């Protein structure tokens, strides 16, 4: 995620927190109204937001841009808001948050601008890890059938951050290239993948499998969609493969594909009503 994308996410957050219009915020910060309106309405324009502009906005809003500029993915834009005590510039605050935040939705071919997820609208997940800190745990809502080997629409995906020391438990160290069912070799590594557009102004989130390549030192991302594996049901081959394998030479990934975290659990929402662990309702 580039600087401009993070800066725009910060400005949108300030506008929401302070309930202001872009022109009013710009005027209060001593900026031309068009400085913000052009950037927000057309991220591809040649006039970029500068650090000086962000400092002026921070001064009048009292909201520190640091957590947003340090975020490496869209999940971090939400997590930093809760777990960073210095988000507000008027001094550190004790903000203990012992639950798990829902930070986004998983849906193939749906591109969104990176921004903090409205976690207060859906409520926290009343589930935490016994070995990871709350700041390293988060959840997504599954919104389609693109990972139906693992999750159904409106299921909740409990995830944790992947660190270097976690790699051995994310995927098998030794793949099985001669297996009659090679798709099974990836089942140890379900991960959330953030795919970025070429200019990094849009992101797509999907649930896929991660495994080491049969040859070489890299990894590969595989589909978690039943229809992408004809050997599972030869009578119903997919008309179009939704996810082709993606090669990654190193983790967390490339400029286009980045692994956000490991999916630890899938919390079923089969009832069609709100999940008893979180106030998440199926979309109409």
Secondary structure, DSSP 8 states (H G I E B T S, - for coil): --HHHHHHHHHHHHHHHHT--HHHHHHHTT--HHHHHHHHH-TTSS----HHHHHHHHHHH-B-SHHHHH--SHHHHHHHHHH-TTSBTT--------SBEEEEEE-TT--B------HHHH--BS---SSS-GGGEEEEEE-SSTTTTT--TT-EEEEE---GGGHHHHS-SS--TT-TTGGGGGTT-EEEEEEE-TTSS-EEEEEEEEEE-SSSS-EEEE---GGG-GGG-GGG--SS-S---EEESSSSB-SSEEEEEEEEEEE--TTSS--TTS------
